[in-house]
């Protein structure tokens, strides 16, 4: 029975694009909440994440790994940072980007007491992180905000070059797989949430089509309409307003189809 239901469900997927009869059955005689459509839409979105977005992040990942491999040996003890080798040391990230490069600076001699001067320097030179003798500074280049914090005096740690390299290797081994799982999970939650909101919208507009579906019917329609949208934007750049417009187009098609089916049933 499960296999027959699965085969029937898979046959229904392409009909979300064109079949008036499919939408009639979905709204007028369908059962359940349509969560299977949400799962499929999530899987389609996961393909986009894994084959389009994450590969685009790979150059940044490689640069980050190279950054860790170039870090010097540093020791943090009693809230004081000491660096092996000459200072200051500057490291670059996103050199090939038109908006870059962005800098990371290790300089135990830098003055961290003049926040205004430090903020001006970091903004002008595109420095996003500075490690000083007893404090470190983070500058948000987009929001133009500066945060200065003291090192934890309770920490005692020495990071050798080999340890930095190991950190980079761990990032390389786990970042992309974990990002894929995390983004897929967030995508599934997003689909659930938007299907519920979409169902509320369907309940509001359905009387215009002379229909009064129950909440499960509305959620089924909201979820099924996600399939063609997900497939269309698998090969296009997602743009939320346009995605919403396409989704509502299929919803309207579904409501019109159900209205025609209801007229036929009523004779």
ROMI-790465 format. One record per residue (C-alpha): residue in three letters; x, y, z. Coordinates in pm, 1 decimal. Layout:
BEGIN
<pt><resn>ala</resn><x>X</x><y>Y</y><z>Z</z></pt>
...
REM end
This chain:
BEGIN
<pt><resn>unk</resn><x>0.0</x><y>0.0</y><z>0.0</z></pt>
<pt><resn>unk</resn><x>282.2</x><y>239.9</y><z>87.1</z></pt>
<pt><resn>unk</resn><x>456.7</x><y>169.8</y><z>-243.2</z></pt>
<pt><resn>unk</resn><x>135.6</x><y>231.6</y><z>-438.6</z></pt>
<pt><resn>unk</resn><x>80.9</x><y>560.2</y><z>-251.4</z></pt>
<pt><resn>unk</resn><x>440.5</x><y>664.5</y><z>-319.2</z></pt>
<pt><resn>unk</resn><x>408.9</x><y>587.6</y><z>-692.1</z></pt>
<pt><resn>unk</resn><x>82.3</x><y>783.5</y><z>-706.4</z></pt>
<pt><resn>unk</resn><x>244.8</x><y>1075.9</y><z>-526.0</z></pt>
<pt><resn>unk</resn><x>541.8</x><y>1080.0</y><z>-763.8</z></pt>
<pt><resn>unk</resn><x>305.4</x><y>1077.6</y><z>-1061.9</z></pt>
<pt><resn>unk</resn><x>127.0</x><y>1378.3</y><z>-913.6</z></pt>
<pt><resn>unk</resn><x>441.8</x><y>1593.0</y><z>-892.7</z></pt>
<pt><resn>unk</resn><x>467.6</x><y>1692.7</y><z>-1261.8</z></pt>
<pt><resn>unk</resn><x>91.1</x><y>1755.4</y><z>-1267.4</z></pt>
<pt><resn>unk</resn><x>141.0</x><y>2048.4</y><z>-1030.1</z></pt>
<pt><resn>unk</resn><x>253.0</x><y>2240.3</y><z>-1340.0</z></pt>
<pt><resn>unk</resn><x>-44.4</x><y>2187.2</y><z>-1567.9</z></pt>
<pt><resn>unk</resn><x>-320.9</x><y>1955.6</y><z>-1449.0</z></pt>
<pt><resn>unk</resn><x>-659.1</x><y>2105.4</y><z>-1369.9</z></pt>
<pt><resn>unk</resn><x>-780.1</x><y>1759.5</y><z>-1267.5</z></pt>
<pt><resn>unk</resn><x>-495.7</x><y>1724.6</y><z>-1018.3</z></pt>
<pt><resn>unk</resn><x>-588.1</x><y>2048.1</y><z>-841.6</z></pt>
<pt><resn>unk</resn><x>-956.1</x><y>1954.1</y><z>-844.5</z></pt>
<pt><resn>unk</resn><x>-879.0</x><y>1625.0</y><z>-668.6</z></pt>
<pt><resn>unk</resn><x>-632.1</x><y>1796.9</y><z>-434.2</z></pt>
<pt><resn>unk</resn><x>-887.7</x><y>2046.8</y><z>-305.8</z></pt>
<pt><resn>unk</resn><x>-1219.4</x><y>1863.5</y><z>-340.5</z></pt>
<pt><resn>unk</resn><x>-1133.4</x><y>1505.8</y><z>-246.3</z></pt>
<pt><resn>unk</resn><x>-772.6</x><y>1509.5</y><z>-121.9</z></pt>
<pt><resn>unk</resn><x>-671.0</x><y>1393.7</y><z>223.8</z></pt>
<pt><resn>unk</resn><x>-392.5</x><y>1484.2</y><z>465.2</z></pt>
<pt><resn>unk</resn><x>-195.3</x><y>1807.0</y><z>500.1</z></pt>
<pt><resn>unk</resn><x>30.8</x><y>1784.2</y><z>194.3</z></pt>
<pt><resn>unk</resn><x>357.3</x><y>1771.6</y><z>387.8</z></pt>
<pt><resn>unk</resn><x>499.4</x><y>1537.2</y><z>125.0</z></pt>
<pt><resn>unk</resn><x>503.9</x><y>1830.3</y><z>-116.4</z></pt>
<pt><resn>unk</resn><x>700.4</x><y>2034.2</y><z>138.2</z></pt>
<pt><resn>unk</resn><x>957.3</x><y>1754.5</y><z>169.6</z></pt>
<pt><resn>unk</resn><x>999.2</x><y>1739.9</y><z>-209.7</z></pt>
<pt><resn>unk</resn><x>1026.1</x><y>2120.2</y><z>-234.9</z></pt>
<pt><resn>unk</resn><x>1295.1</x><y>2108.1</y><z>34.3</z></pt>
<pt><resn>unk</resn><x>1487.7</x><y>1837.5</y><z>-153.9</z></pt>
<pt><resn>unk</resn><x>1472.9</x><y>2045.8</y><z>-472.6</z></pt>
<pt><resn>unk</resn><x>1595.8</x><y>2349.4</y><z>-279.9</z></pt>
<pt><resn>unk</resn><x>1873.1</x><y>2137.3</y><z>-126.3</z></pt>
<pt><resn>unk</resn><x>1996.1</x><y>2057.9</y><z>-478.3</z></pt>
<pt><resn>unk</resn><x>2026.9</x><y>2428.8</y><z>-541.1</z></pt>
<pt><resn>unk</resn><x>2212.7</x><y>2476.0</y><z>-211.7</z></pt>
<pt><resn>unk</resn><x>2457.7</x><y>2193.5</y><z>-279.5</z></pt>
<pt><resn>unk</resn><x>2526.6</x><y>2256.3</y><z>-647.2</z></pt>
<pt><resn>unk</resn><x>2498.2</x><y>2635.1</y><z>-677.8</z></pt>
<pt><resn>unk</resn><x>2536.4</x><y>2821.7</y><z>-349.2</z></pt>
<pt><resn>unk</resn><x>2788.8</x><y>2607.9</y><z>-160.7</z></pt>
<pt><resn>unk</resn><x>3031.0</x><y>2575.5</y><z>-456.6</z></pt>
<pt><resn>unk</resn><x>3022.0</x><y>2954.9</y><z>-479.1</z></pt>
<pt><resn>unk</resn><x>3138.8</x><y>2962.7</y><z>-117.3</z></pt>
<pt><resn>unk</resn><x>3431.3</x><y>2727.6</y><z>-183.2</z></pt>
<pt><resn>unk</resn><x>3679.7</x><y>3004.1</y><z>-284.2</z></pt>
<pt><resn>unk</resn><x>3609.8</x><y>3184.2</y><z>43.3</z></pt>
<pt><resn>unk</resn><x>3658.8</x><y>2856.7</y><z>229.6</z></pt>
<pt><resn>unk</resn><x>3992.4</x><y>2797.4</y><z>57.0</z></pt>
<pt><resn>unk</resn><x>4104.7</x><y>3151.2</y><z>141.5</z></pt>
<pt><resn>unk</resn><x>4003.3</x><y>3100.8</y><z>504.0</z></pt>
<pt><resn>unk</resn><x>4203.5</x><y>2777.3</y><z>525.2</z></pt>
<pt><resn>unk</resn><x>4506.4</x><y>2949.9</y><z>371.9</z></pt>
<pt><resn>unk</resn><x>4461.3</x><y>3228.9</y><z>628.5</z></pt>
<pt><resn>unk</resn><x>4481.5</x><y>2982.6</y><z>917.7</z></pt>
<pt><resn>unk</resn><x>4788.9</x><y>2822.6</y><z>763.7</z></pt>
<pt><resn>unk</resn><x>4967.1</x><y>3158.5</y><z>763.0</z></pt>
<pt><resn>unk</resn><x>4896.9</x><y>3252.6</y><z>1125.5</z></pt>
<pt><resn>unk</resn><x>5200.7</x><y>3281.5</y><z>1358.9</z></pt>
<pt><resn>unk</resn><x>5238.9</x><y>3117.6</y><z>1697.4</z></pt>
<pt><resn>unk</resn><x>5051.7</x><y>3318.2</y><z>1960.0</z></pt>
<pt><resn>unk</resn><x>5014.9</x><y>3276.1</y><z>2335.3</z></pt>
<pt><resn>unk</resn><x>4733.7</x><y>3413.1</y><z>2547.8</z></pt>
<pt><resn>unk</resn><x>4800.3</x><y>3416.5</y><z>2920.1</z></pt>
<pt><resn>unk</resn><x>4659.7</x><y>3637.7</y><z>3198.2</z></pt>
<pt><resn>unk</resn><x>4470.9</x><y>3834.0</y><z>2934.1</z></pt>
<pt><resn>unk</resn><x>4790.0</x><y>3927.4</y><z>2746.5</z></pt>
<pt><resn>unk</resn><x>4865.6</x><y>3825.4</y><z>2388.8</z></pt>
<pt><resn>unk</resn><x>5223.6</x><y>3757.0</y><z>2280.5</z></pt>
<pt><resn>unk</resn><x>5325.4</x><y>3680.5</y><z>1924.0</z></pt>
<pt><resn>unk</resn><x>5620.9</x><y>3482.3</y><z>1795.6</z></pt>
<pt><resn>unk</resn><x>5798.5</x><y>3678.3</y><z>1524.6</z></pt>
<pt><resn>unk</resn><x>5781.4</x><y>4035.5</y><z>1408.9</z></pt>
<pt><resn>unk</resn><x>5471.4</x><y>4249.3</y><z>1451.3</z></pt>
<pt><resn>unk</resn><x>5248.9</x><y>4393.4</y><z>1325.0</z></pt>
<pt><resn>unk</resn><x>5137.5</x><y>4111.5</y><z>1095.7</z></pt>
<pt><resn>unk</resn><x>4866.9</x><y>4168.0</y><z>835.9</z></pt>
<pt><resn>unk</resn><x>4659.2</x><y>3900.2</y><z>665.4</z></pt>
<pt><resn>unk</resn><x>4425.5</x><y>3948.0</y><z>369.5</z></pt>
<pt><resn>unk</resn><x>4094.9</x><y>3789.6</y><z>278.3</z></pt>
<pt><resn>unk</resn><x>3890.0</x><y>3815.7</y><z>-43.6</z></pt>
<pt><resn>unk</resn><x>4169.2</x><y>3978.6</y><z>-240.0</z></pt>
<pt><resn>unk</resn><x>3998.5</x><y>3900.0</y><z>-571.8</z></pt>
<pt><resn>unk</resn><x>3667.9</x><y>4056.8</y><z>-475.0</z></pt>
<pt><resn>unk</resn><x>3591.7</x><y>4401.5</y><z>-614.1</z></pt>
<pt><resn>unk</resn><x>3498.6</x><y>4524.3</y><z>-266.4</z></pt>
<pt><resn>unk</resn><x>3809.4</x><y>4373.5</y><z>-105.1</z></pt>
<pt><resn>unk</resn><x>4061.0</x><y>4295.4</y><z>14.2</z></pt>
<pt><resn>unk</resn><x>3966.1</x><y>4280.4</y><z>381.1</z></pt>
<pt><resn>unk</resn><x>4238.3</x><y>4274.5</y><z>643.3</z></pt>
<pt><resn>unk</resn><x>4307.9</x><y>4100.3</y><z>971.6</z></pt>
<pt><resn>unk</resn><x>4578.3</x><y>4259.5</y><z>1186.7</z></pt>
<pt><resn>unk</resn><x>4784.3</x><y>4128.7</y><z>1479.1</z></pt>
<pt><resn>unk</resn><x>4959.4</x><y>4417.5</y><z>1651.8</z></pt>
<pt><resn>unk</resn><x>5030.1</x><y>4415.6</y><z>2028.6</z></pt>
<pt><resn>unk</resn><x>5149.3</x><y>4779.2</y><z>2009.0</z></pt>
<pt><resn>unk</resn><x>4829.7</x><y>4927.3</y><z>1868.8</z></pt>
<pt><resn>unk</resn><x>4635.8</x><y>5176.8</y><z>2082.8</z></pt>
<pt><resn>unk</resn><x>4297.5</x><y>5030.0</y><z>2172.7</z></pt>
<pt><resn>unk</resn><x>4194.3</x><y>5315.1</y><z>2403.6</z></pt>
<pt><resn>unk</resn><x>4099.1</x><y>5563.5</y><z>2130.8</z></pt>
<pt><resn>unk</resn><x>3789.3</x><y>5400.5</y><z>1986.7</z></pt>
<pt><resn>unk</resn><x>3715.1</x><y>5683.6</y><z>1741.1</z></pt>
<pt><resn>unk</resn><x>4063.3</x><y>5673.3</y><z>1587.4</z></pt>
<pt><resn>unk</resn><x>4057.7</x><y>5294.6</y><z>1577.4</z></pt>
<pt><resn>unk</resn><x>3718.4</x><y>5291.1</y><z>1405.0</z></pt>
<pt><resn>unk</resn><x>3839.5</x><y>5543.4</y><z>1146.1</z></pt>
<pt><resn>unk</resn><x>4149.7</x><y>5334.0</y><z>1075.5</z></pt>
<pt><resn>unk</resn><x>3956.6</x><y>5008.1</y><z>1039.2</z></pt>
<pt><resn>unk</resn><x>3695.6</x><y>5164.0</y><z>811.0</z></pt>
<pt><resn>unk</resn><x>3954.5</x><y>5334.9</y><z>590.2</z></pt>
<pt><resn>unk</resn><x>4184.9</x><y>5032.5</y><z>557.5</z></pt>
<pt><resn>unk</resn><x>3903.4</x><y>4771.6</y><z>548.3</z></pt>
<pt><resn>unk</resn><x>4028.0</x><y>4595.2</y><z>860.1</z></pt>
<pt><resn>unk</resn><x>3763.5</x><y>4366.8</y><z>1009.9</z></pt>
<pt><resn>unk</resn><x>3967.4</x><y>4229.1</y><z>1303.9</z></pt>
<pt><resn>unk</resn><x>4257.4</x><y>4354.0</y><z>1514.0</z></pt>
<pt><resn>unk</resn><x>4426.4</x><y>4153.3</y><z>1789.2</z></pt>
<pt><resn>unk</resn><x>4610.7</x><y>4385.7</y><z>2028.0</z></pt>
<pt><resn>unk</resn><x>4806.6</x><y>4321.2</y><z>2346.5</z></pt>
<pt><resn>unk</resn><x>4512.2</x><y>4292.6</y><z>2584.1</z></pt>
<pt><resn>unk</resn><x>4210.4</x><y>4364.8</y><z>2366.1</z></pt>
<pt><resn>unk</resn><x>4069.4</x><y>4270.6</y><z>2028.7</z></pt>
<pt><resn>unk</resn><x>3848.5</x><y>4474.5</y><z>1798.3</z></pt>
<pt><resn>unk</resn><x>3580.2</x><y>4365.1</y><z>1554.1</z></pt>
<pt><resn>unk</resn><x>3456.9</x><y>4607.0</y><z>1291.0</z></pt>
<pt><resn>unk</resn><x>3140.6</x><y>4540.0</y><z>1093.3</z></pt>
<pt><resn>unk</resn><x>3219.0</x><y>4686.5</y><z>753.4</z></pt>
<pt><resn>unk</resn><x>2854.9</x><y>4680.4</y><z>641.7</z></pt>
<pt><resn>unk</resn><x>2690.1</x><y>4822.2</y><z>952.1</z></pt>
<pt><resn>unk</resn><x>2995.0</x><y>5037.9</y><z>1035.8</z></pt>
<pt><resn>unk</resn><x>2998.3</x><y>4935.3</y><z>1402.3</z></pt>
<pt><resn>unk</resn><x>3300.9</x><y>4871.2</y><z>1623.9</z></pt>
<pt><resn>unk</resn><x>3320.5</x><y>4630.6</y><z>1916.6</z></pt>
<pt><resn>unk</resn><x>3627.8</x><y>4628.3</y><z>2144.0</z></pt>
<pt><resn>unk</resn><x>3664.2</x><y>4350.0</y><z>2402.0</z></pt>
<pt><resn>unk</resn><x>3931.1</x><y>4242.2</y><z>2647.8</z></pt>
<pt><resn>unk</resn><x>4091.3</x><y>3900.3</y><z>2626.1</z></pt>
<pt><resn>unk</resn><x>3974.2</x><y>3658.2</y><z>2896.1</z></pt>
<pt><resn>unk</resn><x>4236.7</x><y>3663.8</y><z>3175.9</z></pt>
<pt><resn>unk</resn><x>4133.4</x><y>3312.4</y><z>3281.1</z></pt>
<pt><resn>unk</resn><x>4238.8</x><y>3163.3</y><z>2947.8</z></pt>
<pt><resn>unk</resn><x>4583.5</x><y>3016.4</y><z>2897.2</z></pt>
<pt><resn>unk</resn><x>4646.5</x><y>2886.2</y><z>2549.6</z></pt>
<pt><resn>unk</resn><x>4926.2</x><y>2863.4</y><z>2296.1</z></pt>
<pt><resn>unk</resn><x>4838.9</x><y>2827.0</y><z>1930.2</z></pt>
<pt><resn>unk</resn><x>5133.5</x><y>2698.7</y><z>1732.2</z></pt>
<pt><resn>unk</resn><x>5149.1</x><y>2707.3</y><z>1353.8</z></pt>
<pt><resn>unk</resn><x>5065.7</x><y>2335.2</y><z>1348.8</z></pt>
<pt><resn>unk</resn><x>4753.8</x><y>2397.0</y><z>1558.4</z></pt>
<pt><resn>unk</resn><x>4637.4</x><y>2672.5</y><z>1324.2</z></pt>
<pt><resn>unk</resn><x>4684.6</x><y>2438.6</y><z>1028.1</z></pt>
<pt><resn>unk</resn><x>4481.7</x><y>2170.6</y><z>1208.3</z></pt>
<pt><resn>unk</resn><x>4198.8</x><y>2419.2</y><z>1268.8</z></pt>
<pt><resn>unk</resn><x>4195.5</x><y>2501.5</y><z>898.0</z></pt>
<pt><resn>unk</resn><x>4176.2</x><y>2132.9</y><z>807.6</z></pt>
<pt><resn>unk</resn><x>3884.3</x><y>2079.3</y><z>1044.4</z></pt>
<pt><resn>unk</resn><x>3699.4</x><y>2369.4</y><z>885.9</z></pt>
<pt><resn>unk</resn><x>3764.4</x><y>2219.0</y><z>543.6</z></pt>
<pt><resn>unk</resn><x>3636.7</x><y>1877.1</y><z>654.8</z></pt>
<pt><resn>unk</resn><x>3319.7</x><y>1991.8</y><z>828.6</z></pt>
<pt><resn>unk</resn><x>3214.0</x><y>2333.6</y><z>698.8</z></pt>
<pt><resn>unk</resn><x>3051.4</x><y>2238.6</y><z>367.6</z></pt>
<pt><resn>unk</resn><x>2870.6</x><y>1923.8</y><z>492.7</z></pt>
<pt><resn>unk</resn><x>2746.1</x><y>2099.7</y><z>805.5</z></pt>
<pt><resn>unk</resn><x>2643.3</x><y>2405.1</y><z>603.8</z></pt>
<pt><resn>unk</resn><x>2447.3</x><y>2181.5</y><z>367.7</z></pt>
<pt><resn>unk</resn><x>2259.2</x><y>2010.9</y><z>651.0</z></pt>
<pt><resn>unk</resn><x>2196.9</x><y>2335.7</y><z>838.0</z></pt>
<pt><resn>unk</resn><x>2071.5</x><y>2523.0</y><z>532.8</z></pt>
<pt><resn>unk</resn><x>1851.9</x><y>2228.1</y><z>429.1</z></pt>
<pt><resn>unk</resn><x>1699.0</x><y>2217.7</y><z>776.1</z></pt>
<pt><resn>unk</resn><x>1632.0</x><y>2592.1</y><z>769.6</z></pt>
<pt><resn>unk</resn><x>1482.3</x><y>2554.5</y><z>422.4</z></pt>
<pt><resn>unk</resn><x>1242.2</x><y>2284.9</y><z>547.5</z></pt>
<pt><resn>unk</resn><x>1133.1</x><y>2504.4</y><z>839.8</z></pt>
<pt><resn>unk</resn><x>1087.4</x><y>2797.4</y><z>602.4</z></pt>
<pt><resn>unk</resn><x>869.4</x><y>2586.3</y><z>372.5</z></pt>
<pt><resn>unk</resn><x>654.7</x><y>2475.1</y><z>666.4</z></pt>
<pt><resn>unk</resn><x>611.0</x><y>2830.1</y><z>789.4</z></pt>
<pt><resn>unk</resn><x>534.1</x><y>2980.3</y><z>447.4</z></pt>
<pt><resn>unk</resn><x>293.2</x><y>2695.9</y><z>365.6</z></pt>
<pt><resn>unk</resn><x>96.1</x><y>2780.0</y><z>678.1</z></pt>
<pt><resn>unk</resn><x>96.8</x><y>3152.8</y><z>595.4</z></pt>
<pt><resn>unk</resn><x>4.1</x><y>3068.9</y><z>236.4</z></pt>
<pt><resn>unk</resn><x>-285.2</x><y>2856.5</y><z>358.0</z></pt>
<pt><resn>unk</resn><x>-419.0</x><y>3151.4</y><z>557.8</z></pt>
<pt><resn>unk</resn><x>-401.7</x><y>3364.5</y><z>243.1</z></pt>
<pt><resn>unk</resn><x>-585.4</x><y>3093.4</y><z>48.5</z></pt>
<pt><resn>unk</resn><x>-862.1</x><y>3084.5</y><z>310.5</z></pt>
<pt><resn>unk</resn><x>-899.3</x><y>3461.8</y><z>267.9</z></pt>
<pt><resn>unk</resn><x>-911.8</x><y>3467.9</y><z>-114.2</z></pt>
<pt><resn>unk</resn><x>-1094.9</x><y>3137.6</y><z>-172.6</z></pt>
<pt><resn>unk</resn><x>-1444.5</x><y>3294.2</y><z>-128.1</z></pt>
<pt><resn>unk</resn><x>-1363.9</x><y>3512.7</y><z>-431.1</z></pt>
<pt><resn>unk</resn><x>-1357.6</x><y>3185.0</y><z>-625.8</z></pt>
<pt><resn>unk</resn><x>-1680.2</x><y>3074.9</y><z>-450.2</z></pt>
<pt><resn>unk</resn><x>-1489.7</x><y>2810.8</y><z>-254.3</z></pt>
<pt><resn>unk</resn><x>-1464.7</x><y>2753.6</y><z>120.1</z></pt>
<pt><resn>unk</resn><x>-1184.1</x><y>2500.6</y><z>173.9</z></pt>
<pt><resn>unk</resn><x>-1091.9</x><y>2371.8</y><z>517.1</z></pt>
<pt><resn>unk</resn><x>-748.6</x><y>2448.0</y><z>662.3</z></pt>
<pt><resn>unk</resn><x>-599.1</x><y>2107.2</y><z>558.5</z></pt>
<pt><resn>unk</resn><x>-721.9</x><y>2167.3</y><z>201.1</z></pt>
<pt><resn>unk</resn><x>-560.7</x><y>2511.4</y><z>195.9</z></pt>
<pt><resn>unk</resn><x>-230.6</x><y>2376.5</y><z>329.4</z></pt>
<pt><resn>unk</resn><x>-233.3</x><y>2100.3</y><z>65.6</z></pt>
<pt><resn>unk</resn><x>-278.4</x><y>2357.6</y><z>-208.6</z></pt>
<pt><resn>unk</resn><x>-17.2</x><y>2592.8</y><z>-59.0</z></pt>
<pt><resn>unk</resn><x>230.6</x><y>2305.2</y><z>-37.0</z></pt>
<pt><resn>unk</resn><x>161.2</x><y>2159.5</y><z>-383.1</z></pt>
<pt><resn>unk</resn><x>207.8</x><y>2502.8</y><z>-543.7</z></pt>
<pt><resn>unk</resn><x>561.0</x><y>2505.5</y><z>-403.1</z></pt>
<pt><resn>unk</resn><x>671.5</x><y>2223.1</y><z>-634.6</z></pt>
<pt><resn>unk</resn><x>662.6</x><y>2413.0</y><z>-967.5</z></pt>
<pt><resn>unk</resn><x>806.1</x><y>2719.7</y><z>-795.4</z></pt>
<pt><resn>unk</resn><x>1097.5</x><y>2516.6</y><z>-655.1</z></pt>
<pt><resn>unk</resn><x>1167.5</x><y>2357.7</y><z>-995.3</z></pt>
<pt><resn>unk</resn><x>1151.3</x><y>2691.0</y><z>-1180.1</z></pt>
<pt><resn>unk</resn><x>1393.8</x><y>2853.0</y><z>-939.6</z></pt>
<pt><resn>unk</resn><x>1624.0</x><y>2553.9</y><z>-945.7</z></pt>
<pt><resn>unk</resn><x>1754.4</x><y>2697.4</y><z>-1272.7</z></pt>
<pt><resn>unk</resn><x>1699.8</x><y>3066.2</y><z>-1194.7</z></pt>
<pt><resn>unk</resn><x>1814.6</x><y>3312.2</y><z>-931.7</z></pt>
<pt><resn>unk</resn><x>1563.0</x><y>3310.0</y><z>-645.3</z></pt>
<pt><resn>unk</resn><x>1392.6</x><y>3647.0</y><z>-603.1</z></pt>
<pt><resn>unk</resn><x>1135.0</x><y>3632.0</y><z>-320.6</z></pt>
<pt><resn>unk</resn><x>872.6</x><y>3871.6</y><z>-465.3</z></pt>
<pt><resn>unk</resn><x>879.8</x><y>3694.0</y><z>-801.0</z></pt>
<pt><resn>unk</resn><x>871.5</x><y>3354.7</y><z>-627.4</z></pt>
<pt><resn>unk</resn><x>564.2</x><y>3464.8</y><z>-432.3</z></pt>
<pt><resn>unk</resn><x>395.6</x><y>3586.8</y><z>-751.5</z></pt>
<pt><resn>unk</resn><x>461.7</x><y>3256.9</y><z>-931.5</z></pt>
<pt><resn>unk</resn><x>337.8</x><y>3061.0</y><z>-629.6</z></pt>
<pt><resn>unk</resn><x>15.5</x><y>3263.0</y><z>-616.9</z></pt>
<pt><resn>unk</resn><x>-31.9</x><y>3206.5</y><z>-989.0</z></pt>
<pt><resn>unk</resn><x>-39.4</x><y>2830.2</y><z>-935.0</z></pt>
<pt><resn>unk</resn><x>-264.0</x><y>2875.7</y><z>-630.3</z></pt>
<pt><resn>unk</resn><x>-510.9</x><y>3075.8</y><z>-841.2</z></pt>
<pt><resn>unk</resn><x>-495.9</x><y>2807.3</y><z>-1109.7</z></pt>
<pt><resn>unk</resn><x>-572.2</x><y>2548.3</y><z>-842.6</z></pt>
<pt><resn>unk</resn><x>-867.6</x><y>2744.7</y><z>-705.7</z></pt>
<pt><resn>unk</resn><x>-1011.1</x><y>2802.4</y><z>-1053.6</z></pt>
<pt><resn>unk</resn><x>-971.4</x><y>2431.6</y><z>-1132.1</z></pt>
<pt><resn>unk</resn><x>-1146.1</x><y>2334.4</y><z>-809.4</z></pt>
<pt><resn>unk</resn><x>-1426.1</x><y>2582.0</y><z>-882.6</z></pt>
<pt><resn>unk</resn><x>-1487.2</x><y>2425.5</y><z>-1224.0</z></pt>
<pt><resn>unk</resn><x>-1480.8</x><y>2079.7</y><z>-1068.2</z></pt>
<pt><resn>unk</resn><x>-1728.3</x><y>2186.1</y><z>-804.0</z></pt>
<pt><resn>unk</resn><x>-1967.9</x><y>2317.9</y><z>-1069.8</z></pt>
<pt><resn>unk</resn><x>-1951.8</x><y>1985.1</y><z>-1255.0</z></pt>
<pt><resn>unk</resn><x>-2019.4</x><y>1791.5</y><z>-932.3</z></pt>
<pt><resn>unk</resn><x>-2318.0</x><y>2013.9</y><z>-853.5</z></pt>
<pt><resn>unk</resn><x>-2454.3</x><y>1955.2</y><z>-1201.4</z></pt>
REM end
